[in-house]
Amino acid sequence: MGARAGLAGVGVRQPSRGVKLEDGDRFGVRLATVASVAAERRLEELAALTARITDCRACPRLVAWREQVAHDRRAAYRDEVYWGRPVPSFGDPDARVLVVGLAPAAHGGNRTGRIFTGDRSGDWLFASLYRTGFANQPNSVRAGDGLVLRDAYVAAAVRCAPPANKPAPDERDRCLPYLLREIELLSRVRVVVVLGGFAYDVCARAFGLRPRPPFGHLVEVPIPAQGPILADGRDRWLLCSYHPSQQNTFTGKLTAEMLDAVFARARRLAGELPEGPSA
């Protein structure tokens, strides 16, 4: 079932034929209808945000690089048509766990059009999400491959593949409003998992963390309940993980068990979540 179908009518108790609704029932139906309309509007706003992201050409250096890579292509992918545009986020719009990485890989997301897809980092990430119950399969190969996330949403601090995987400060700042708006629309998020120091710095600034603890694996920081965004008084957490880059995984700085521990902790902080969707 798609997200739109899954959201429509949530919590509505349908009356039996010929049964008169009491006042309490009418009130419950009205509340559920309002909630359904709000969910539909939120989905529409997320879709509109995705369209703006994928059409963005705000950073000349990133535009030139992503399009050059898409034109030249790596030999292993020479018969593929690269995405070559900003890469949108992916996942469950009702997620309670938001995962934020650095940026798409030149021959990963920039090729496939899905964040963390088509490269080794994504292989590690989605395998861990599968083992911890947030994904229905352990790999992400391309859009339309059957991958479904439940209670997790994956984004990046910068939406275009940067040269040498290093966005410039002004490029980071131009992209930040997209992430801020996404966080506002993902109103059920309780835990933000940041993959690496770059994503941590971006999210710490966004949430107004003062003071800011040093980045480290499994460091968790309360997000201010009355901060710059999501100032609704609810408890939320920023949870840090080493990035699943090849450098970190090849050297053993990050192991599969260490990454699983992050998402297991995210599950506990967000409240025990249901099992992920079946394959």
SEKE-962960 format. One line per 4 residues: for each residue z, y, x of N, C-alpha, C, CB. Coordinates in steps of 0.05 Angstrom, whole numbers. Glycine has a CB too. Example, Ala and Ser with C-alpha at 12.3 -4.5 7.8 and 13.67 -1.06 7.14 Angstrom:
<pts>
156,-114,264,156,-90,246,156,-66,264,181,-89,226; 142,-45,257,143,-21,273,157,1,258,114,-12,282 $
</pts>
This chain:
<pts>
0,-24,17,0,0,0,0,25,17,24,0,-19; -17,44,11,-19,68,27,5,86,22,-44,83,21; 8,107,40,31,124,37,31,139,11,31,145,60; 7,148,1,6,162,-24,14,145,-47,-22,174,-28 $
4,120,-47,11,102,-69,41,95,-68,-6,77,-68; 51,92,-44,79,85,-41,98,107,-49,85,77,-12; 89,132,-47,107,154,-54,107,161,-83,100,179,-38; 84,157,-96,81,165,-124,100,148,-141,52,162,-133 $
116,162,-157,133,148,-176,158,136,-164,118,128,-190; 165,143,-140,189,132,-128,213,139,-144,192,142,-99; 229,119,-151,254,124,-165,252,128,-195,268,148,-153; 227,126,-206,224,130,-235,230,104,-249,195,140,-241 $
248,106,-269,254,83,-285,237,85,-311,285,81,-292; 218,67,-314,201,69,-337,214,57,-362,174,55,-331; 214,72,-384,227,61,-409,210,39,-421,231,84,-429; 223,21,-435,209,0,-450,195,12,-474,227,-23,-458 $
174,-1,-484,160,9,-507,179,10,-531,135,-8,-513; 179,32,-545,195,34,-570,224,41,-565,193,9,-585; 233,44,-540,261,50,-535,263,80,-532,271,35,-509; 283,92,-546,287,121,-544,302,128,-519,303,130,-569 $
292,148,-505,306,158,-481,330,174,-488,287,174,-464; 353,167,-475,376,184,-477,373,208,-459,402,168,-470; 390,228,-462,388,253,-447,389,247,-417,410,272,-454; 407,229,-409,409,223,-380,384,210,-369,433,204,-376 $
371,193,-386,346,181,-377,324,202,-374,337,160,-397; 323,221,-393,303,242,-391,307,258,-366,304,260,-416; 332,264,-360,338,280,-336,330,265,-311,369,287,-335; 335,238,-311,327,223,-287,297,222,-284,338,195,-290 $
283,219,-305,253,219,-303,243,246,-294,241,212,-331; 255,268,-303,246,294,-295,251,298,-265,261,316,-310; 275,289,-255,280,291,-227,261,275,-210,309,283,-221; 255,250,-219,237,233,-204,209,245,-204,237,205,-217 $
201,257,-226,174,270,-227,173,293,-208,168,279,-255; 194,309,-207,195,331,-188,193,321,-159,221,348,-192; 208,299,-153,208,287,-127,180,277,-120,228,265,-124; 166,265,-139,139,254,-134,120,277,-129,130,238,-158 $
121,298,-144,104,321,-139,109,333,-112,108,342,-161; 134,335,-104,141,346,-78,130,328,-55,172,350,-75; 132,302,-59,121,283,-39,91,286,-37,129,254,-46; 77,288,-59,48,292,-59,41,318,-44,37,293,-87 $
56,339,-49,50,364,-36,54,362,-6,68,387,-48; 75,348,2,81,344,30,59,329,44,108,330,34; 49,308,31,27,293,42,2,310,45,20,268,25; -3,327,26,-26,345,27,-23,365,50,-30,360,1 $
1,374,54,6,393,76,4,380,103,34,406,73; 13,355,105,9,340,130,-21,335,136,24,313,129; -36,329,115,-65,325,119,-78,351,128,-77,314,93; -70,373,116,-82,399,123,-75,406,152,-73,421,104 $
-50,400,160,-42,405,188,-58,388,207,-11,399,191; -62,362,200,-78,345,217,-106,356,221,-80,317,205; -118,367,199,-145,378,201,-145,402,220,-155,386,173; -124,419,218,-123,442,236,-120,433,265,-100,460,229 $
-104,413,270,-100,403,297,-127,392,309,-79,380,297; -140,376,294,-165,363,305,-188,383,308,-173,341,286; -186,406,295,-207,427,299,-199,448,320,-212,441,272; -176,445,332,-166,466,350,-182,468,376,-136,461,356 $
-188,493,383,-202,499,409,-188,522,423,-232,505,404; -161,523,420,-146,546,430,-144,547,460,-119,546,418; -147,525,474,-142,524,503,-168,517,517,-120,504,510; -182,536,529,-208,531,541,-208,509,562,-219,557,554 $
-188,508,579,-187,488,600,-185,460,588,-163,493,619; -168,457,567,-165,430,555,-190,422,539,-141,430,536; -202,442,526,-227,436,511,-249,426,531,-237,461,496; -252,440,553,-272,433,573,-267,405,584,-273,453,595 $
-241,399,590,-234,373,602,-238,350,583,-206,374,612; -228,353,559,-230,331,540,-259,325,533,-214,338,513; -276,345,532,-304,341,525,-320,330,549,-317,367,516; -312,338,573,-325,327,597,-319,297,600,-315,342,622 $
-294,290,596,-286,262,597,-301,246,576,-255,259,594; -303,257,552,-317,243,530,-347,240,536,-313,258,504; -358,259,551,-386,257,558,-391,238,581,-397,285,566; -375,239,601,-379,223,625,-371,194,621,-363,234,649 $
-348,190,608,-337,163,601,-331,146,626,-357,149,583; -311,130,623,-305,111,644,-324,87,641,-275,101,642; -330,75,664,-350,53,664,-343,31,644,-353,42,692; -317,25,642,-309,3,624,-314,10,595,-279,-3,628 $
-317,35,589,-321,44,561,-347,59,557,-298,62,553; -367,53,574,-391,69,574,-407,66,548,-409,62,597; -402,43,533,-417,39,508,-402,49,484,-422,10,505; -378,62,488,-362,72,466,-368,102,462,-332,68,471 $
-364,111,438,-365,140,431,-336,150,432,-379,145,403; -330,168,450,-303,179,453,-297,198,430,-300,193,480; -272,200,423,-262,219,404,-266,247,414,-232,214,397; -255,254,438,-260,279,451,-251,304,437,-289,281,456 $
-229,301,421,-218,324,406,-188,322,408,-228,324,376; -174,342,397,-144,339,396,-137,314,380,-131,365,383; -116,301,388,-109,275,376,-86,279,357,-101,254,398; -90,272,332,-69,276,312,-46,256,315,-81,274,284 $
-24,262,301,-1,243,301,-7,220,283,24,258,291; 11,200,283,6,175,269,32,163,260,-10,155,286; 33,154,235,57,139,226,64,144,197,79,147,243; 89,139,191,100,139,164,109,167,158,123,119,161 $
98,180,137,107,208,130,136,209,120,89,220,110; 147,186,113,175,184,105,193,175,128,179,166,81; 183,177,153,198,166,176,225,180,180,181,169,201; 244,165,189,270,176,198,271,177,228,293,159,187 $
251,166,242,250,167,271,223,179,279,254,139,284; 225,202,294,201,215,304,200,210,334,201,246,298; 177,201,344,173,195,373,154,217,384,162,166,378; 163,231,405,147,252,417,141,245,446,161,280,414 $
115,244,452,107,240,480,96,265,492,86,218,481; 83,262,515,73,285,530,46,295,519,70,278,560; 25,279,522,-2,286,514,-19,261,513,-14,308,533; -42,262,500,-60,238,500,-71,233,528,-83,243,480 $
-76,208,533,-89,200,558,-119,205,556,-83,170,565; -131,212,579,-160,218,579,-177,196,568,-169,226,607; -170,171,576,-186,148,567,-170,131,547,-194,131,591; -148,142,537,-133,129,516,-137,143,489,-102,129,523 $
-119,160,481,-122,174,456,-147,191,455,-98,191,451; -155,203,477,-179,219,477,-204,203,472,-181,234,504; -201,177,477,-224,158,472,-222,147,443,-224,135,492; -198,138,435,-195,123,410,-190,141,386,-173,103,413 $
-179,165,391,-172,183,369,-145,177,356,-193,180,348; -130,159,368,-103,154,358,-83,157,381,-100,125,345; -61,170,376,-42,176,396,-31,150,408,-19,193,385; -27,150,435,-16,127,449,-32,101,444,13,122,441 $
-58,104,442,-75,80,435,-97,78,455,-86,82,407; -100,54,467,-121,48,486,-113,52,515,-144,66,480; -86,53,520,-77,55,548,-51,39,551,-73,85,556; -43,36,576,-19,19,582,6,31,570,-16,16,612 $
9,57,570,33,69,558,35,61,529,32,100,561; 13,63,514,13,55,486,19,26,482,-13,62,473; 9,9,500,15,-19,498,46,-24,499,2,-35,521; 59,-10,517,88,-13,519,102,-1,495,98,1,545 $
93,22,486,107,35,463,105,19,438,95,63,459; 81,11,430,78,-3,405,89,-31,406,48,-4,396; 89,-44,429,102,-70,431,132,-67,426,96,-82,459; 144,-46,437,172,-42,432,178,-35,403,182,-19,450 $
161,-18,391,165,-12,363,162,-37,345,144,9,354; 145,-55,353,142,-80,339,167,-97,342,118,-96,349; 177,-100,366,201,-116,371,226,-105,357,206,-118,401; 227,-79,353,250,-67,340,246,-61,311,257,-41,355 $
224,-71,299,220,-71,270,207,-46,259,246,-74,258; 196,-29,275,183,-5,265,152,-8,262,188,18,284; 141,-30,271,112,-34,270,106,-62,261,99,-28,297; 83,-66,248,75,-92,238,60,-109,258,59,-89,213 $
52,-98,280,39,-113,301,45,-101,328,8,-114,296; 42,-116,350,52,-106,376,32,-90,392,60,-129,392; 7,-87,381,-12,-72,397,-27,-52,379,-32,-91,410; -38,-32,393,-54,-11,380,-79,-8,397,-38,17,378 $
-101,-16,385,-127,-17,399,-145,6,392,-141,-44,394; -146,12,366,-164,33,356,-156,39,328,-194,25,358; -165,62,317,-160,68,289,-173,47,272,-172,97,283; -158,40,251,-169,20,232,-164,-9,241,-197,23,229 $
-146,-13,261,-141,-40,271,-118,-54,256,-134,-39,301; -109,-42,234,-88,-55,218,-59,-47,225,-90,-84,220; -56,-31,245,-29,-23,253,-16,-5,231,-29,-7,280; 8,-12,224,24,3,204,52,8,216,26,-11,177 $
60,33,216,88,40,224,105,45,199,88,65,242; 130,37,201,148,42,179,173,55,190,155,15,164; 180,78,179,203,94,187,200,105,215,228,77,186; 176,105,225,170,118,252,144,134,250,168,96,274 $
144,156,265,121,174,266,118,182,294,125,199,247; 94,180,305,89,185,334,72,210,337,75,160,347; 81,228,354,67,253,359,67,259,389,81,277,344; 56,281,397,55,290,425,61,319,426,28,283,439 $
73,328,449,79,356,452,54,372,456,97,360,477; 33,360,468,7,373,472,-14,354,460,1,379,502; -33,364,445,-50,346,430,-77,340,443,-56,359,403; -83,353,465,-108,347,480,-101,334,507,-124,373,485 $
-118,317,516,-114,305,543,-117,327,564,-135,282,547; -97,330,581,-98,351,602,-107,339,629,-71,364,605; -120,355,646,-127,345,672,-102,337,688,-142,367,688; -104,314,701,-81,304,717,-56,299,700,-75,322,740 $
-60,298,674,-37,294,655,-16,315,657,-25,266,660; -25,340,664,-6,362,668,-15,387,653,-3,369,698; -4,390,628,-11,414,613,1,439,627,-1,412,584; -12,462,625,-1,487,635,19,498,615,-24,508,640 $
37,515,624,58,526,606,46,540,581,75,545,620; 24,555,585,12,569,562,-1,549,543,-8,589,572; -11,527,553,-23,507,535,-1,493,519,-39,486,552; 21,487,532,44,476,519,53,494,496,68,471,538 $
55,520,502,65,539,482,46,543,459,71,565,495; 20,541,464,0,544,442,2,520,423,-28,547,453; 9,497,434,10,473,417,36,470,402,6,448,435; 57,484,411,83,480,399,84,485,369,103,499,413 $
71,505,358,72,509,329,64,485,313,56,533,321; 45,469,323,37,445,309,61,425,307,13,431,323; 75,422,328,98,403,328,120,414,310,109,399,356; 125,440,311,146,452,294,140,448,265,149,482,300 $
115,452,257,107,449,229,109,420,221,79,460,224; 102,402,239,104,374,233,133,366,228,92,357,256; 150,376,245,179,369,242,189,380,215,195,381,265; 181,404,207,189,415,181,180,397,158,178,443,178 $
155,387,160,144,370,138,156,342,138,114,369,141; 165,332,161,177,306,163,207,309,157,172,293,191; 213,316,133,240,325,126,261,302,127,240,337,98; 253,277,127,272,255,128,279,247,156,260,231,114 $
267,259,176,273,252,204,302,257,211,255,268,223; 315,237,223,342,239,232,345,237,262,360,218,218; 325,224,275,326,219,303,299,226,315,334,190,310; 299,242,337,275,249,351,277,235,379,271,280,354 $
260,216,383,260,202,409,239,216,427,252,171,406; 248,226,450,230,240,468,225,222,492,243,267,478; 199,219,498,190,201,519,184,219,544,165,185,511; 203,220,562,200,235,586,211,264,585,171,237,593 $
214,275,609,226,301,612,210,324,600,231,307,641; 183,322,600,167,343,589,172,345,559,137,338,594; 171,323,545,176,323,516,204,332,510,170,295,504; 223,324,527,251,332,523,253,362,524,269,319,543 $
241,375,544,243,404,547,230,418,523,228,413,573; 207,408,514,194,420,491,212,418,466,167,407,486; 223,395,461,239,391,437,266,405,438,243,361,431; 277,406,462,303,420,466,299,449,460,313,416,495 $
277,461,469,272,489,463,267,493,433,247,499,479; 252,475,421,246,477,392,271,476,375,227,455,384; 290,459,383,314,456,367,337,475,375,324,427,369; 331,491,396,351,511,405,376,498,416,359,528,382 $
373,477,433,396,464,445,409,482,466,388,437,457; 434,489,463,449,505,482,478,496,482,448,536,474; 488,486,505,474,481,530,456,456,528,494,478,553; 439,453,547,420,430,547,429,410,568,391,440,552 $
438,386,560,446,366,579,422,357,596,459,341,566; 426,348,621,404,338,637,391,314,624,414,330,665; 365,312,628,349,290,617,358,264,631,319,295,620; 359,243,616,364,216,627,359,195,606,393,215,638 $
355,171,615,349,149,596,374,144,579,341,124,611; 369,143,552,389,138,532,409,161,529,404,113,538; 403,184,541,419,208,535,414,216,506,412,232,555; 434,221,491,431,230,463,446,256,459,441,208,444 $
433,274,445,444,301,441,443,308,411,427,322,458; 465,317,400,464,326,372,445,350,369,492,333,362; 428,350,349,411,373,342,427,392,325,385,364,328; 428,418,332,444,437,316,436,436,286,440,465,327 $
456,433,269,451,432,240,441,458,229,476,423,226; 446,480,244,437,507,235,420,519,257,461,525,228; 402,503,268,384,513,289,360,527,279,376,490,306; 340,532,296,316,547,289,300,533,267,299,552,313 $
300,506,267,285,491,247,303,469,235,259,478,259; 296,460,211,311,440,197,341,448,194,309,413,211; 345,473,187,373,483,185,384,476,157,374,514,190; 387,450,152,397,441,126,424,428,127,377,422,114 $
437,430,150,464,420,153,466,390,157,480,426,129; 444,375,159,445,347,163,447,339,192,419,334,151; 460,316,197,463,307,225,436,296,235,485,285,226; 428,305,258,404,295,272,410,292,301,380,313,266 $
394,275,315,398,270,343,372,271,358,411,243,346; 374,280,383,353,279,402,360,256,421,349,306,418; 343,236,424,348,212,440,327,210,462,349,187,422; 336,208,487,318,209,510,310,180,520,330,225,532 $
286,178,529,276,154,542,258,161,565,262,135,521; 259,145,586,238,148,606,211,143,593,243,128,630; 191,157,602,164,153,591,153,126,600,145,176,601; 139,112,582,127,86,589,101,89,605,122,69,564 $
102,106,625,78,110,642,76,85,661,81,136,659; 52,82,672,48,59,690,66,62,715,19,58,699; 70,87,724,88,91,747,116,80,741,89,120,755; 126,87,717,153,78,710,155,49,704,163,94,686 $
135,37,691,137,9,684,130,-9,708,118,3,661; 111,-1,725,105,-17,748,127,-18,769,80,-6,762; 142,4,771,164,5,791,190,-6,780,168,33,800; 191,-12,754,216,-22,742,235,-1,735,229,-41,761 $
228,25,737,245,46,728,250,44,698,234,74,734; 230,35,683,232,29,655,224,0,650,215,49,638; 241,-15,638,235,-43,631,232,-45,601,257,-62,641; 221,-67,592,218,-72,563,245,-71,549,204,-98,557 $
265,-83,562,292,-84,550,304,-55,548,311,-101,567; 298,-38,568,308,-11,567,295,5,544,303,3,593; 269,1,540,255,15,518,264,4,491,224,11,521; 268,-22,489,278,-33,464,305,-22,457,279,-63,465 $
322,-17,477,348,-6,473,347,21,461,364,-6,499; 327,37,469,324,64,457,319,62,427,301,79,471; 300,45,419,293,44,391,314,30,374,266,30,387; 328,11,387,351,-1,373,373,20,368,363,-24,389 $
377,38,388,397,59,384,387,79,363,402,73,411; 361,85,364,349,103,344,354,93,316,319,108,349; 351,67,312,355,54,286,384,58,277,349,24,288; 403,55,295,431,58,288,437,87,281,449,47,310 $
427,105,297,432,134,292,420,143,265,422,151,315; 397,132,259,384,140,234,396,127,209,354,134,236; 413,108,214,423,91,192,407,66,192,421,106,164; 419,43,186,405,18,187,380,19,170,423,-5,178 $
357,14,182,331,16,168,323,-12,159,310,28,186; 306,-13,139,296,-39,130,277,-51,151,281,-37,103; 272,-76,148,253,-90,167,226,-77,165,252,-120,161; 211,-77,187,184,-66,188,165,-82,170,174,-65,216 $
141,-70,164,123,-84,146,113,-110,159,99,-66,140; 108,-129,141,98,-155,151,69,-153,160,101,-176,129; 62,-170,178,35,-170,189,15,-178,167,32,-189,213 $
</pts>
